[in-house]
Amino acid sequence: MKRGKKYIEAAKKVDRSKQYEVEEAVKVVKDTSITKFDATVEAHIRLGVDGRHADQQVRGAVVLPNGTGKSVRVLVFAKGAKADEALAAGADYVGADELLPKIQNENWFEFDVVVATPDMMGLVGRLGRVLGPKGLMPNPKAGTVTMDVTKAVQDIKAGKVEYRLDKANIIHVPVGKVSFEDEKLVQNIDALMEAIVKAKPSAAKGQYFKNVTLASTMGPGVKLSTTRYA
């Protein structure tokens, strides 16, 4: 893969053989950000599990103490009092049956997270083919299928992020922006890593964290030491 001059220069500042402590890793990630915009800092976490087995799945959600730096648009599927509750909590869109054709036929996706009350899941299930591939399907493990829509919406707006294994057993999660103070990024990374430690499946054997890399948008990866989370 051909890399640009800026990337090559930035990559020279990273010691590829070293696993950085989180405080130092954050400094290096910020120092090697090459975008003109306020880049997102992401954690890429490879786990020693096999997600093809149900008992080794790692999935959940965590509220980052300092948010992600991104405003998140929330769509809630709910009716009656629960719909009113969702709007009062700050949901961007609330609805039921009338949203199906809009999403299916008009390709409307002006939302980042979908929340649904349990009684609406039969309806939402019909959108599985379009919401699933985009990672937008509500899920009880992520707290997005719930009767407590107020808490769900408020948590998401406060910086709740979902984590789940991809096909290569890697979790990709945004942990903030380059403009964040170092300490705030460290707190967010700690919260994410601790949540993933708690989510460790009992069937997981051997080394849990294979490798963890932090990187800014388009910036080089910085390896993170995981000893403080072991």
DARA-V737199 format. One record per pair of residues at least 24 apart in sequence whose ideal C-beta (glycine too) atoms are under 8 Angstrom apart, sorted by the first residue. I is the first residue (numbers start at 1). J is the second residue. D is the distance in whole Angstrom. If there is no record, write none. Layout:
BEGIN
i=I j=J d=D
i=I j=J d=D
END
This chain:
BEGIN
i=6 j=34 d=4
i=7 j=34 d=6
i=7 j=218 d=7
i=7 j=219 d=7
i=7 j=220 d=7
i=10 j=34 d=5
i=10 j=219 d=6
i=10 j=220 d=6
i=11 j=220 d=4
i=14 j=220 d=5
i=14 j=221 d=8
i=14 j=222 d=6
i=16 j=223 d=8
i=18 j=223 d=7
i=19 j=223 d=5
i=19 j=224 d=7
i=19 j=225 d=4
i=19 j=226 d=8
i=20 j=222 d=6
i=20 j=223 d=6
i=20 j=224 d=6
i=20 j=225 d=6
i=21 j=225 d=5
i=21 j=228 d=8
i=22 j=186 d=5
i=22 j=189 d=6
i=22 j=190 d=7
i=22 j=224 d=6
i=22 j=225 d=8
i=22 j=228 d=7
i=23 j=182 d=7
i=23 j=186 d=6
i=25 j=214 d=5
i=25 j=222 d=5
i=25 j=223 d=8
i=25 j=224 d=5
i=25 j=225 d=8
i=26 j=182 d=5
i=26 j=185 d=5
i=26 j=186 d=6
i=26 j=189 d=7
i=26 j=214 d=7
i=27 j=182 d=6
i=28 j=222 d=5
i=29 j=178 d=8
i=29 j=185 d=8
i=29 j=214 d=5
i=29 j=215 d=7
i=29 j=216 d=5
i=29 j=219 d=7
i=29 j=222 d=5
i=30 j=178 d=5
i=30 j=182 d=7
i=30 j=185 d=8
i=30 j=216 d=7
i=32 j=216 d=7
i=32 j=219 d=5
i=32 j=220 d=5
i=32 j=222 d=7
i=33 j=178 d=5
i=33 j=216 d=4
i=33 j=217 d=8
i=33 j=219 d=5
i=34 j=216 d=8
i=34 j=218 d=6
i=34 j=219 d=6
i=35 j=216 d=7
i=35 j=217 d=6
i=35 j=218 d=6
i=35 j=219 d=8
i=37 j=217 d=8
i=38 j=69 d=7
i=38 j=177 d=5
i=38 j=178 d=6
i=38 j=179 d=5
i=39 j=177 d=7
i=39 j=178 d=5
i=39 j=216 d=4
i=39 j=217 d=4
i=39 j=218 d=7
i=39 j=219 d=7
i=40 j=68 d=8
i=40 j=69 d=7
i=40 j=70 d=7
i=40 j=174 d=5
i=40 j=176 d=8
i=40 j=177 d=6
i=40 j=178 d=8
i=40 j=216 d=7
i=40 j=217 d=5
i=41 j=174 d=7
i=41 j=175 d=5
i=41 j=176 d=5
i=41 j=177 d=7
i=41 j=178 d=6
i=41 j=180 d=7
i=41 j=185 d=6
i=41 j=214 d=6
i=41 j=215 d=7
i=41 j=216 d=5
i=42 j=172 d=6
i=42 j=173 d=7
i=42 j=174 d=5
i=42 j=175 d=7
i=42 j=214 d=7
i=42 j=215 d=6
i=42 j=216 d=8
i=42 j=217 d=8
i=43 j=171 d=8
i=43 j=172 d=8
i=43 j=173 d=5
i=43 j=175 d=5
i=43 j=189 d=6
i=43 j=192 d=6
i=43 j=193 d=8
i=43 j=212 d=6
i=43 j=213 d=7
i=43 j=214 d=6
i=43 j=224 d=8
i=44 j=170 d=6
i=44 j=171 d=7
i=44 j=172 d=5
i=44 j=212 d=7
i=44 j=213 d=5
i=44 j=214 d=8
i=44 j=215 d=7
i=44 j=221 d=7
i=45 j=163 d=8
i=45 j=170 d=7
i=45 j=171 d=4
i=45 j=172 d=8
i=45 j=173 d=8
i=45 j=193 d=8
i=45 j=196 d=6
i=45 j=209 d=7
i=45 j=212 d=5
i=46 j=168 d=8
i=46 j=169 d=6
i=46 j=170 d=5
i=46 j=209 d=8
i=46 j=210 d=4
i=46 j=211 d=5
i=46 j=212 d=7
i=47 j=165 d=7
i=47 j=169 d=5
i=47 j=170 d=8
i=47 j=171 d=7
i=47 j=196 d=8
i=47 j=204 d=8
i=47 j=208 d=6
i=47 j=209 d=7
i=47 j=210 d=6
i=48 j=169 d=8
i=48 j=204 d=7
i=48 j=205 d=8
i=48 j=206 d=5
i=48 j=207 d=5
i=48 j=208 d=5
i=48 j=209 d=7
i=48 j=210 d=5
i=49 j=165 d=7
i=49 j=169 d=6
i=49 j=201 d=6
i=49 j=203 d=8
i=49 j=204 d=5
i=49 j=208 d=7
i=50 j=169 d=7
i=51 j=165 d=4
i=51 j=166 d=8
i=51 j=167 d=7
i=51 j=169 d=5
i=53 j=203 d=7
i=55 j=201 d=6
i=55 j=202 d=8
i=55 j=203 d=4
i=56 j=201 d=5
i=56 j=203 d=5
i=56 j=204 d=6
i=57 j=165 d=7
i=57 j=201 d=7
i=58 j=163 d=7
i=58 j=164 d=7
i=58 j=165 d=5
i=58 j=171 d=7
i=58 j=196 d=7
i=58 j=199 d=5
i=58 j=200 d=7
i=58 j=201 d=7
i=59 j=139 d=7
i=59 j=141 d=5
i=59 j=142 d=7
i=59 j=162 d=8
i=59 j=163 d=7
i=59 j=164 d=4
i=59 j=165 d=7
i=59 j=199 d=7
i=60 j=141 d=6
i=60 j=142 d=7
i=60 j=162 d=7
i=60 j=163 d=6
i=60 j=164 d=8
i=60 j=195 d=6
i=60 j=199 d=5
i=61 j=141 d=8
i=61 j=142 d=4
i=61 j=143 d=5
i=61 j=144 d=8
i=61 j=155 d=8
i=61 j=160 d=6
i=61 j=161 d=7
i=61 j=162 d=5
i=61 j=163 d=7
i=61 j=195 d=8
i=62 j=160 d=7
i=62 j=161 d=6
i=62 j=163 d=7
i=62 j=191 d=6
i=62 j=192 d=6
i=62 j=195 d=4
i=63 j=155 d=5
i=63 j=158 d=6
i=63 j=159 d=6
i=63 j=160 d=5
i=63 j=161 d=8
i=63 j=191 d=8
i=64 j=159 d=4
i=64 j=160 d=7
i=64 j=161 d=6
i=64 j=175 d=7
i=64 j=176 d=7
i=64 j=187 d=8
i=64 j=188 d=4
i=64 j=191 d=6
i=64 j=192 d=7
i=65 j=159 d=8
i=65 j=184 d=8
i=65 j=187 d=5
i=65 j=188 d=6
i=65 j=191 d=6
i=66 j=159 d=7
i=66 j=176 d=6
i=66 j=180 d=7
i=66 j=184 d=4
i=66 j=185 d=8
i=66 j=187 d=6
i=66 j=188 d=5
i=67 j=158 d=6
i=67 j=159 d=3
i=67 j=176 d=8
i=68 j=159 d=5
i=68 j=161 d=6
i=68 j=174 d=5
i=68 j=175 d=7
i=68 j=176 d=6
i=68 j=177 d=8
i=69 j=176 d=5
i=69 j=177 d=4
i=69 j=179 d=7
i=69 j=180 d=6
i=70 j=174 d=7
i=70 j=177 d=8
i=72 j=112 d=5
i=72 j=113 d=6
i=72 j=156 d=6
i=72 j=157 d=6
i=73 j=110 d=6
i=73 j=111 d=5
i=73 j=112 d=5
i=73 j=113 d=8
i=74 j=111 d=7
i=74 j=112 d=7
i=74 j=113 d=5
i=74 j=114 d=8
i=74 j=115 d=6
i=74 j=153 d=5
i=74 j=156 d=5
i=74 j=157 d=7
i=75 j=99 d=8
i=75 j=111 d=4
i=75 j=113 d=7
i=75 j=114 d=5
i=75 j=115 d=7
i=76 j=114 d=8
i=76 j=115 d=5
i=76 j=116 d=7
i=76 j=149 d=6
i=76 j=152 d=8
i=76 j=153 d=7
i=77 j=114 d=7
i=77 j=115 d=7
i=77 j=116 d=4
i=77 j=117 d=7
i=77 j=120 d=4
i=77 j=123 d=7
i=77 j=124 d=5
i=77 j=138 d=8
i=78 j=115 d=8
i=78 j=116 d=7
i=78 j=117 d=5
i=78 j=120 d=6
i=78 j=149 d=6
i=79 j=117 d=8
i=79 j=119 d=8
i=79 j=120 d=7
i=82 j=117 d=5
i=82 j=147 d=7
i=82 j=149 d=6
i=85 j=149 d=5
i=85 j=150 d=6
i=86 j=115 d=7
i=86 j=149 d=4
i=86 j=150 d=8
i=86 j=153 d=6
i=88 j=150 d=7
i=89 j=149 d=6
i=89 j=150 d=4
i=89 j=152 d=8
i=89 j=153 d=4
i=89 j=154 d=6
i=90 j=153 d=6
i=90 j=154 d=7
i=90 j=157 d=6
i=91 j=115 d=7
i=91 j=149 d=7
i=91 j=153 d=5
i=96 j=120 d=7
i=96 j=123 d=7
i=97 j=123 d=6
i=100 j=126 d=6
i=100 j=127 d=7
i=103 j=127 d=6
i=103 j=130 d=6
i=103 j=131 d=8
i=104 j=130 d=6
i=109 j=134 d=7
i=109 j=136 d=8
i=111 j=136 d=8
i=113 j=144 d=7
i=113 j=156 d=5
i=113 j=162 d=8
i=114 j=138 d=5
i=114 j=144 d=7
i=115 j=144 d=5
i=115 j=145 d=8
i=115 j=146 d=7
i=115 j=149 d=6
i=115 j=152 d=5
i=115 j=153 d=7
i=115 j=156 d=7
i=116 j=144 d=7
i=116 j=145 d=6
i=117 j=145 d=8
i=117 j=146 d=7
i=117 j=147 d=6
i=117 j=149 d=7
i=118 j=145 d=6
i=118 j=146 d=8
i=118 j=147 d=7
i=121 j=145 d=6
i=135 j=162 d=8
i=135 j=164 d=8
i=159 j=188 d=8
i=161 j=192 d=7
i=163 j=192 d=7
i=163 j=195 d=7
i=163 j=196 d=6
i=163 j=199 d=8
i=171 j=196 d=7
i=175 j=214 d=8
i=178 j=216 d=5
i=189 j=214 d=7
i=189 j=224 d=8
i=193 j=226 d=7
i=193 j=229 d=5
i=194 j=229 d=7
i=197 j=229 d=6
END
